[in-house]
Amino acid sequence: MSWLGGEPALWGPLWKVSRTFREEYGLRLGITTHGRELTSPQLRERLIAWFDRVTVSLDGDAAFHDQVRRSPGLFDRLAAGVSALAEAKARQGYGPLIHVNTVLMRANLPLFEQVCETAAAWGAEELTFNNQDLTN
């Protein structure tokens, strides 16, 4: 079961439903987040305990990411949250796969190498990308 679209971490029933899916039905869980809420220790604990995959969206360097997401400071919160999740996972010795996804477009294609390096520095274990029409 994978939660995505909007910001699933803000949906009130998420934790109760996820725990039920995990404990009663044995489902593997994933979540895609813009990462703002990853700064919450309680959220990170739940992700480590119940989730198999956490996907975060990263679109470029801080200036590009915050501009395209229309959310000043989001990059810095994402960096802190993903790094804290990776550190908590390392301390526990288990936890979700930390996955980064980016949307490649003409404007951020030159930043792709930097996105990969940033994701690795934060502790991400996997990176994928979607592309918009790069011919225009």
Buried (B, 14 or more C-beta within 10 A) or exposed (E): BBBEEEBBBEEEEBBEBBBEBBEEEEBEBBBBBBBBBBBBEEBBEBBBBBBBBBBBBBBBBBEBBBBBBEBEEBBEBBBBBBBBBBEBBEEEEEBBBBBBBBBBBEEBEEBBEEBBEBBEEBBBBEBEBEEEEEEE
